Amino acid sequence: EHSPSKLVGILAYWVLMVIVLSNTVARLDKGAASSISIWISSALPILIATCIIVVIGIVVVTFLSNFFITIARNAAVHNPVPIGKAIKYIGFIVVATMAMEQLGLGQTIVSTIFILLFAAAALGLALAFGIGCKDMARKFMEDFIRNLQEKERVRRGTDLEG
């Protein structure tokens, strides 16, 4: 992982490299320089928008993952970290898909593949959980409700049930 200052340094390095490249090409050939400058001026807004999407997406996905882990721990869910990591990785895939669509890289193919993979994973997990773990699901929900009732009872400060 990179710190924000390191990322700014990397960005500045590459911006400087593009400027040096365009100046070098301008010295060699005026026609090539104008075509490169036109390409850069048309691609720069798309690249900036993509970077903004990626940065905001990563921040939101990380927040949601940590938020889920905190809520799950407060609800006494046993070991919520794997679910939080799954949320984070799925979110990163969504952000990467959005970035690729912004760049215009195989828009329909990327979207179709993502939708198919997501639907297949959701169906597979639902079937596996529903068919194979019905007793475990019942026990999990009973424990979850019991823990919530216990926390509510402690919060009220009464020893009476109900």
N, CA and C of each residue as an Amber inpcrd file, in Angstrom:
protein
   486
   0.8350000  -1.1700000   0.0000000   0.0000000   0.0000000   0.0000000
   0.8830000   1.2370000   0.0000000   0.4070000   2.2480000  -0.6880000
   1.1620000   3.4840000  -0.7990000   0.4970000   4.5770000   0.0270000
   1.3220000   5.4400000   0.5580000   0.7860000   6.5920000   1.2700000
   0.3130000   7.6200000   0.2390000  -0.5530000   8.5500000   0.6530000
  -1.0260000   9.5620000  -0.2990000   0.1110000  10.3850000  -0.9050000
   1.1360000  10.7000000  -0.1150000   2.2460000  11.4860000  -0.6600000
   3.0140000  10.6900000  -1.7140000   3.1320000   9.3830000  -1.5140000
   3.8090000   8.5450000  -2.5050000   2.9900000   8.4900000  -3.8000000
   1.6650000   8.3930000  -3.6810000   0.8090000   8.3770000  -4.8690000
   0.9000000   9.6940000  -5.6360000   0.9450000  10.8050000  -4.9150000
   1.0880000  12.1100000  -5.5740000   2.4410000  12.1810000  -6.2760000
   3.4650000  11.6430000  -5.6400000   4.7870000  11.6220000  -6.2640000
   4.8060000  10.7940000  -7.5390000   4.1520000   9.6470000  -7.5160000
   4.0750000   8.7970000  -8.7110000   3.3120000   9.5090000  -9.8220000
   2.2020000  10.1500000  -9.4560000   1.4200000  10.8940000 -10.4460000
   2.2420000  12.0290000 -11.0440000   2.9580000  12.7680000 -10.2140000
   3.7880000  13.8690000 -10.7100000   4.8870000  13.3450000 -11.6320000
   5.4610000  12.2090000 -11.2860000   6.4970000  11.6030000 -12.1210000
   5.9600000  11.3090000 -13.5170000   4.7810000  10.6860000 -13.5860000
   4.2480000  10.3120000 -14.8890000   3.7730000  11.5210000 -15.6860000
   3.2510000  12.5250000 -15.0030000   2.8740000  13.7540000 -15.7160000
   4.1180000  14.3900000 -16.3180000   5.1870000  14.4280000 -15.5520000
   6.4480000  14.9800000 -16.0490000   6.9770000  14.1580000 -17.2240000
   6.8570000  12.8490000 -17.1450000   7.3160000  11.9980000 -18.2450000
   6.5170000  12.2650000 -19.5260000   5.2110000  12.4690000 -19.4000000
   4.3880000  12.7630000 -20.5760000   4.7780000  14.1110000 -21.1660000
   5.0400000  15.0890000 -20.3150000   5.4530000  16.4100000 -20.8080000
   6.7890000  16.3120000 -21.5390000   7.7350000  15.5790000 -20.9630000
   9.0430000  15.4110000 -21.6070000   8.8830000  14.6800000 -22.9400000
   8.0490000  13.6500000 -22.9630000   7.8260000  12.9100000 -24.2040000
   7.2110000  13.8040000 -25.2760000   6.2240000  14.5910000 -24.8930000
   5.5820000  15.4550000 -25.8890000   6.5450000  16.5340000 -26.3860000
   7.3900000  17.0720000 -25.5070000   8.3820000  18.0600000 -25.9540000
   9.4190000  17.4310000 -26.8790000   9.8080000  16.2070000 -26.5790000
  10.7730000  15.5150000 -27.4300000  10.1870000  15.2640000 -28.8130000
   8.9470000  14.8130000 -28.8480000   8.2970000  14.5630000 -30.1350000
   8.0920000  15.8750000 -30.8860000   7.8030000  16.9520000 -30.1710000
   7.6110000  18.2540000 -30.8180000   8.8950000  18.7180000 -31.4940000
  10.0170000  18.4170000 -30.8970000  11.3010000  18.7900000 -31.5080000
  11.5610000  17.9740000 -32.7740000  11.0840000  16.7390000 -32.7810000
  11.3470000  15.8700000 -33.9250000  10.3690000  16.0930000 -35.0730000
   9.0750000  16.1960000 -34.7450000   8.0720000  16.2830000 -35.8050000
   6.8810000  17.0900000 -35.3020000   6.5500000  18.1610000 -36.0050000
   5.4420000  19.0320000 -35.5950000   4.0860000  18.3290000 -35.7410000
   3.9060000  17.5400000 -36.7750000   2.6340000  16.8380000 -36.9880000
   2.3730000  15.8100000 -35.9040000   3.4150000  15.0760000 -35.5350000
   3.2670000  14.0770000 -34.4800000   2.9860000  14.7510000 -33.1440000
   3.6110000  15.8830000 -32.9100000   3.3910000  16.6020000 -31.6540000
   1.9500000  17.0710000 -31.5390000   1.3900000  17.5630000 -32.6290000
   0.0000000  18.0300000 -32.5560000  -0.9580000  16.8580000 -32.3660000
  -0.6830000  15.7210000 -32.9980000  -1.5710000  14.5690000 -32.8080000
  -1.4660000  14.0200000 -31.3860000  -0.2660000  14.0310000 -30.8180000
  -0.1130000  13.5810000 -29.4260000  -0.8130000  14.5430000 -28.4730000
  -0.6810000  15.8310000 -28.7140000  -1.3330000  16.7920000 -27.8230000
  -2.8540000  16.6980000 -27.9320000  -3.3610000  16.4360000 -29.1250000
  -4.8120000  16.2530000 -29.2860000  -5.2610000  14.9940000 -28.5430000
  -4.4780000  13.9150000 -28.6640000  -4.8220000  12.6710000 -27.9760000
  -4.7970000  12.8640000 -26.4600000  -3.7760000  13.5500000 -25.9600000
  -3.6700000  13.7740000 -24.5120000  -4.8170000  14.6500000 -24.0250000
  -5.1370000  15.6930000 -24.7820000  -6.2150000  16.5840000 -24.3470000
  -7.5730000  15.8910000 -24.3860000  -7.7440000  14.9180000 -25.2590000
  -9.0220000  14.1970000 -25.2830000  -9.0580000  13.0740000 -24.2480000
  -7.9160000  12.4930000 -23.9290000  -7.8850000  11.3720000 -22.9850000
  -7.7700000  11.8260000 -21.5340000  -7.2470000  13.0070000 -21.2980000
  -7.0040000  13.4590000 -19.9300000  -8.2760000  13.5560000 -19.0870000
  -9.3660000  14.1280000 -19.5860000 -10.5820000  14.1670000 -18.7440000
 -11.1080000  12.7750000 -18.3900000 -11.0030000  11.8510000 -19.3230000
 -11.4630000  10.4870000 -19.0530000 -10.5850000   9.8400000 -17.9850000
  -9.2730000  10.0380000 -18.0850000  -8.3640000   9.4700000 -17.0910000
  -8.5770000  10.0900000 -15.7090000  -8.8100000  11.3830000 -15.6650000
  -9.0580000  12.0430000 -14.3830000 -10.3640000  11.5280000 -13.7740000
 -11.4000000  11.4000000 -14.5950000 -12.6770000  10.8770000 -14.0920000
 -12.5220000   9.4460000 -13.5890000 -11.7370000   8.6520000 -14.2940000
 -11.5000000   7.2760000 -13.8620000 -10.7670000   7.2430000 -12.5280000
  -9.7610000   8.0850000 -12.3780000  -9.0280000   8.1430000 -11.1040000
  -9.9440000   8.5640000  -9.9620000 -10.8110000   9.5240000 -10.2200000
 -11.7510000   9.9670000  -9.1850000 -12.7040000   8.8320000  -8.8180000
 -13.1950000   8.1110000  -9.8140000 -14.0870000   6.9750000  -9.5480000
 -13.3780000   5.9260000  -8.7020000 -12.1400000   5.6230000  -9.0410000
 -11.3970000   4.5970000  -8.3020000 -11.1460000   5.0370000  -6.8620000
 -10.7110000   6.2660000  -6.6730000 -10.4090000   6.7390000  -5.3170000
 -11.6660000   6.7650000  -4.4530000 -12.7340000   7.3540000  -4.9740000
 -13.9780000   7.4160000  -4.2010000 -14.5270000   6.0080000  -3.9700000
 -14.4450000   5.1580000  -4.9730000 -14.9270000   3.7870000  -4.8240000
 -14.1780000   3.0170000  -3.7590000 -12.8630000   3.1500000  -3.7300000
 -12.0680000   2.4470000  -2.7220000 -12.4030000   2.9510000  -1.3250000
 -12.5710000   4.2560000  -1.1910000 -12.9230000   4.8200000   0.1190000
 -14.2860000   4.3080000   0.5760000 -15.2650000   4.3230000  -0.3200000
 -16.6130000   3.8790000   0.0390000 -16.6310000   2.3870000   0.3680000
 -15.9600000   1.5830000  -0.4400000 -15.9410000   0.1310000  -0.2050000
 -15.2560000  -0.1890000   1.1210000 -14.1540000   0.4580000   1.4030000
 -13.4590000   0.2250000   2.6650000 -14.3300000   0.6470000   3.8420000
 -15.0000000   1.7880000   3.7070000 -15.9000000   2.2390000   4.7700000
 -17.0210000   1.2290000   4.9980000 -17.6550000   0.7750000   3.9180000
 -18.7640000  -0.1700000   4.0610000 -18.3070000  -1.4870000   4.6860000
 -17.1430000  -1.9580000   4.2960000 -16.6180000  -3.1940000   4.8650000
 -16.3670000  -3.0390000   6.3630000 -15.6990000  -1.9610000   6.7420000
 -15.4350000  -1.7210000   8.1610000 -16.7250000  -1.4700000   8.9340000
 -17.6750000  -0.7940000   8.3060000 -18.9700000  -0.5380000   8.9310000
 -19.6920000  -1.8560000   9.2110000 -19.6810000  -2.7610000   8.2320000
 -20.3230000  -4.0580000   8.4360000 -19.6510000  -4.8280000   9.5630000
 -18.3340000  -4.8330000   9.5800000 -17.6140000  -5.5660000  10.6280000
 -17.9630000  -5.0010000  12.0010000 -18.0270000  -3.6830000  12.1170000
 -18.3740000  -3.0610000  13.3980000 -19.7920000  -3.4160000  13.8190000
 -20.7330000  -3.3190000  12.8950000 -22.1240000  -3.6540000  13.2070000
 -22.2400000  -5.1300000  13.5910000 -21.5550000  -5.9900000  12.8570000
 -21.6320000  -7.4240000  13.1430000 -21.0170000  -7.7460000  14.5080000
 -19.9240000  -7.1000000  14.8430000 -19.3200000  -7.3320000  16.1690000
 -20.2410000  -6.8390000  17.2780000 -20.8810000  -5.7030000  17.0670000
 -21.8080000  -5.1890000  18.0740000 -23.0330000  -6.0850000  18.2250000
 -23.3850000  -6.7950000  17.1650000 -24.5160000  -7.7190000  17.2200000
 -24.0800000  -9.1110000  17.6510000 -22.8330000  -9.2510000  18.0690000
 -22.2760000 -10.5080000  18.5780000 -22.2520000 -11.6090000  17.5250000
 -22.0020000 -11.2310000  16.2770000 -21.8420000 -12.2310000  15.2240000
 -20.4640000 -12.8540000  15.3850000 -20.4270000 -14.1630000  15.3140000
 -19.1660000 -14.8790000  15.4780000 -18.3040000 -14.7020000  14.2330000
 -17.1240000 -14.1280000  14.3830000 -16.1160000 -13.9570000  13.3380000
 -16.6560000 -13.2480000  12.0850000 -16.9290000 -11.9460000  12.1690000
 -17.4610000 -11.2200000  11.0120000 -16.3980000 -10.7790000  10.0020000
 -15.1250000 -10.9840000  10.3080000 -14.0550000 -10.4830000   9.4350000
 -14.0820000 -11.1170000   8.0390000 -14.2870000 -12.4360000   7.8870000
 -14.3320000 -12.9860000   6.5230000 -15.4530000 -12.3920000   5.6700000
 -16.5900000 -12.1350000   6.2900000 -17.6850000 -11.5260000   5.5320000
 -17.3120000 -10.0970000   5.1480000 -16.6640000  -9.3770000   6.0540000
 -16.2060000  -8.0240000   5.7450000 -15.1950000  -8.0090000   4.6150000
 -14.2910000  -8.9890000   4.6230000 -13.3140000  -9.0770000   3.5310000
 -14.0020000  -9.4120000   2.2110000 -15.0000000 -10.2770000   2.2590000
 -15.7410000 -10.6130000   1.0380000 -16.4410000  -9.3760000   0.4900000
 -17.0280000  -8.5830000   1.3770000 -17.6710000  -7.3380000   0.9470000
 -16.6390000  -6.4200000   0.2990000 -15.4600000  -6.3460000   0.9020000
 -14.4120000  -5.4760000   0.3640000 -13.9730000  -5.9400000  -1.0230000
 -13.7410000  -7.2440000  -1.1930000 -13.2700000  -7.7370000  -2.4890000
 -14.3370000  -7.6030000  -3.5670000 -15.5740000  -7.8820000  -3.2140000
 -16.6570000  -7.7070000  -4.1890000 -16.7820000  -6.2330000  -4.5640000
 -16.6490000  -5.3690000  -3.5780000 -16.6950000  -3.9330000  -3.8550000
 -15.5590000  -3.4860000  -4.7560000 -14.3630000  -4.0380000  -4.5380000
 -13.2330000  -3.6880000  -5.3980000 -13.4810000  -4.1480000  -6.8320000
 -14.1140000  -5.2920000  -6.9920000 -14.4390000  -5.7640000  -8.3410000
 -15.4370000  -4.8230000  -9.0030000 -16.4190000  -4.3570000  -8.2320000
 -17.3990000  -3.4090000  -8.7720000 -16.7070000  -2.1060000  -9.1800000
 -15.8060000  -1.6130000  -8.3370000 -15.0830000  -0.3730000  -8.6450000
 -14.2160000  -0.5570000  -9.8940000 -13.5430000  -1.6920000  -9.9950000
 -12.7180000  -1.9510000 -11.1810000 -13.5800000  -2.0150000 -12.4390000
 -14.7550000  -2.6070000 -12.3250000 -15.6680000  -2.6710000 -13.4680000
 -16.1160000  -1.2730000 -13.8780000 -16.4350000  -0.4530000 -12.8880000
 -16.8420000   0.9220000 -13.1960000 -15.7020000   1.6960000 -13.8570000
 -14.4850000   1.4880000 -13.3800000 -13.3350000   2.1840000 -13.9620000
 -13.1020000   1.7330000 -15.4040000 -13.2270000   0.4400000 -15.6540000
 -13.0380000  -0.0500000 -17.0220000 -14.1230000   0.4790000 -17.9530000
 -15.3400000   0.5770000 -17.4480000 -16.4030000   1.1390000 -18.2770000
 -16.1470000   2.6110000 -18.5630000 -15.6320000   3.3440000 -17.5800000
 -15.3180000   4.7570000 -17.7950000 -14.2270000   4.9160000 -18.8540000
 -13.2650000   4.0070000 -18.8420000 -12.1940000   4.0640000 -19.8400000
 -12.6570000   3.5810000 -21.2100000 -13.7980000   2.9050000 -21.2460000
 -14.3220000   2.4160000 -22.5170000 -13.7290000   1.0930000 -22.9390000
 -13.2590000   0.3040000 -21.9880000 -12.6440000  -0.9840000 -22.3020000
 -13.7010000  -2.0830000 -22.2840000 -14.1640000  -2.4710000 -23.4300000
 -15.1030000  -3.5820000 -23.5460000 -16.3210000  -3.4250000 -22.6710000
 -17.0450000  -2.3540000 -22.8610000 -18.1320000  -2.0150000 -21.9480000
 -19.1660000  -3.1280000 -21.8220000 -19.6320000  -3.6500000 -22.9100000
 -20.6840000  -4.6610000 -22.8160000 -20.1350000  -5.9890000 -22.3110000
 -18.9410000  -6.3380000 -22.7320000 -18.3630000  -7.6140000 -22.3030000
 -18.0730000  -7.5960000 -20.8060000 -17.4570000  -6.5420000 -20.3280000
 -17.1260000  -6.4440000 -18.9040000 -18.3960000  -6.4600000 -18.0640000
 -19.3890000  -5.7010000 -18.4730000 -20.6460000  -5.6550000 -17.7190000
 -21.3390000  -7.0120000 -17.7140000 -21.3820000  -7.6520000 -18.8500000
 -22.0420000  -8.9540000 -18.9420000 -21.3240000  -9.9990000 -18.1010000
 -20.0070000 -10.0310000 -18.1750000 -19.2460000 -10.9930000 -17.3800000
 -19.4420000 -10.7350000 -15.8930000 -19.4030000  -9.4790000 -15.4980000
 -19.5910000  -9.1500000 -14.0870000 -20.9760000  -9.5660000 -13.6050000
 -21.9950000  -9.2720000 -14.3800000 -23.3630000  -9.6270000 -13.9840000
 -23.5160000 -11.1430000 -13.8900000 -22.9670000 -11.8630000 -14.8530000
 -23.0660000 -13.3240000 -14.8260000 -22.3300000 -13.9220000 -13.6290000
 -21.1230000 -13.4450000 -13.3630000 -20.3660000 -13.9670000 -12.2220000
 -21.0530000 -13.6480000 -10.8960000 -21.5550000 -12.4460000 -10.7750000
 -22.2300000 -12.0540000  -9.5400000 -23.5000000 -12.8730000  -9.3350000
 -24.2750000 -13.0490000 -10.3900000 -25.5110000 -13.8250000 -10.2800000
 -25.2130000 -15.2890000  -9.9670000 -24.1930000 -15.8450000 -10.6000000
 -23.8400000 -17.2410000 -10.3370000 -23.3660000 -17.4310000  -8.9030000
 -22.5590000 -16.5100000  -8.4160000 -22.0790000 -16.6120000  -7.0350000
 -23.2280000 -16.4630000  -6.0430000 -24.1190000 -15.5190000  -6.2960000
 -25.2530000 -15.3210000  -5.3920000 -26.1660000 -16.5450000  -5.3860000
 -26.4410000 -17.0940000  -6.5460000 -27.2880000 -18.2800000  -6.6190000
 -26.6210000 -19.4730000  -5.9390000 -25.3410000 -19.6540000  -6.1880000
 -24.6220000 -20.7640000  -5.5690000 -24.5910000 -20.6590000  -4.0530000
 -24.3160000 -19.4680000  -3.5450000 -24.2980000 -19.2820000  -2.0950000
 -25.6810000 -19.4750000  -1.4860000 -26.6940000 -18.9680000  -2.1550000
 -28.0530000 -19.1160000  -1.6340000 -28.4640000 -20.5840000  -1.5920000
 -28.1660000 -21.3120000  -2.6490000 -28.5110000 -22.7340000  -2.6670000
 -27.7130000 -23.5210000  -1.6270000 -26.4320000 -23.2420000  -1.5390000
 -25.6000000 -23.9620000  -0.5740000 -26.0560000 -23.6960000   0.8500000
 -26.3480000 -22.4590000   1.1350000 -26.7800000 -22.1160000   2.4890000
 -28.1740000 -22.6540000   2.7690000 -29.0660000 -22.5050000   1.8190000
 -30.4500000 -22.9300000   2.0280000 -30.6120000 -24.4320000   2.1320000
 -29.9150000 -25.1690000   1.2980000 -30.0770000 -26.6210000   1.2840000
 -29.1720000 -27.2950000   2.3130000 -27.9300000 -26.8960000   2.3370000
 -26.9630000 -27.6110000   3.1600000 -26.8800000 -27.1740000   4.6000000
 -27.3400000 -25.9950000   4.9130000 -27.0980000 -25.4590000   6.2550000
 -28.3670000 -24.9790000   6.9410000 -29.4790000 -25.6360000   6.7020000
 -30.7140000 -25.1210000   7.2870000 -30.6880000 -25.1970000   8.8110000
 -30.0960000 -26.2510000   9.3690000 -30.0000000 -26.3390000  10.8280000
 -29.0450000 -25.2800000  11.3740000 -27.9470000 -25.0950000  10.6800000
 -26.9850000 -24.0850000  11.1040000 -27.5850000 -22.6790000  10.9780000
 -28.3540000 -22.4440000   9.9300000 -28.9880000 -21.1390000   9.7500000
 -29.9970000 -20.8790000  10.8640000 -30.7720000 -21.8910000  11.2230000
 -31.7400000 -21.7370000  12.3090000 -31.0160000 -21.4310000  13.6180000
 -29.9430000 -22.1770000  13.9060000 -29.1850000 -21.9450000  15.1370000
 -28.5530000 -20.5530000  15.1330000 -28.0230000 -20.1440000  13.9890000
 -27.4180000 -18.8150000  13.8880000 -28.4530000 -17.7310000  14.1770000
 -29.6280000 -17.8510000  13.5820000 -30.6610000 -16.8370000  13.7950000
 -31.1660000 -16.8490000  15.2350000 -31.2990000 -18.0370000  15.8370000
 -31.7160000 -18.1090000  17.2350000 -30.6870000 -17.4400000  18.1430000
 -29.4040000 -17.7240000  17.9110000 -28.3430000 -17.0930000  18.6990000
 -28.3170000 -15.5860000  18.4850000 -28.4930000 -15.1780000  17.2560000
 -28.4870000 -13.7520000  16.9310000 -29.6200000 -13.0270000  17.6530000
 -30.8140000 -13.5850000  17.5960000 -31.9680000 -12.9650000  18.2600000
 -31.7840000 -12.9900000  19.7730000 -31.2710000 -14.0890000  20.3020000
 -31.0280000 -14.1830000  21.7420000 -30.0160000 -13.1240000  22.1880000
 -28.9520000 -12.9350000  21.4190000 -27.9510000 -11.9180000  21.7620000
 -28.5430000 -10.5140000  21.7150000 -29.3720000 -10.2510000  20.7130000
 -30.0120000  -8.9360000  20.6380000 -30.9430000  -8.7100000  21.8240000
 -31.7000000  -9.7400000  22.1980000 -32.5910000  -9.6150000  23.3480000
 -31.7920000  -9.3970000  24.6300000 -30.6800000 -10.0900000  24.7630000
 -29.8360000  -9.9370000  25.9510000 -29.2560000  -8.5260000  26.0280000
 -28.8000000  -8.0150000  24.9090000 -28.2610000  -6.6490000  24.9060000
 -29.3470000  -5.6360000  25.2420000 -30.5400000  -5.8490000  24.7360000
 -31.6480000  -4.9430000  25.0430000 -32.0110000  -5.0260000  26.5240000
 -31.9950000  -6.2360000  27.0810000 -32.3030000  -6.4100000  28.4960000
 -31.2570000  -5.7150000  29.3570000 -29.9870000  -5.8590000  28.9880000
 -28.9120000  -5.2090000  29.7440000 -29.0210000  -3.6940000  29.6160000
 -29.3850000  -3.2270000  28.4450000 -29.5100000  -1.7900000  28.2280000
 -30.6310000  -1.2080000  29.0790000 -31.7200000  -1.9320000  29.1940000
 -32.8410000  -1.4580000  30.0120000 -32.5490000  -1.5740000  31.4970000
 -31.6640000  -2.4870000  31.8480000 -31.3030000  -2.6460000  33.2490000
 -32.3000000  -3.4630000  34.0390000 -33.0150000  -4.3330000  33.3930000
 -33.9870000  -5.1670000  34.0890000 -33.6210000  -6.6300000  33.9190000
 -34.0000000  -7.4330000  34.8970000 -33.7280000  -8.8640000  34.8280000
 -34.9270000  -9.6460000  34.3170000 -36.0070000  -8.9760000  34.0410000
 -37.2080000  -9.6570000  33.5820000 -37.1370000  -9.9000000  32.0870000
 -37.5390000 -11.0730000  31.6880000 -37.5840000 -11.3970000  30.2630000
 -38.8770000 -10.8620000  29.6760000 -38.8450000 -10.5240000  28.3950000
 -40.0560000 -10.1330000  27.6930000 -40.2810000  -8.6920000  27.7900000
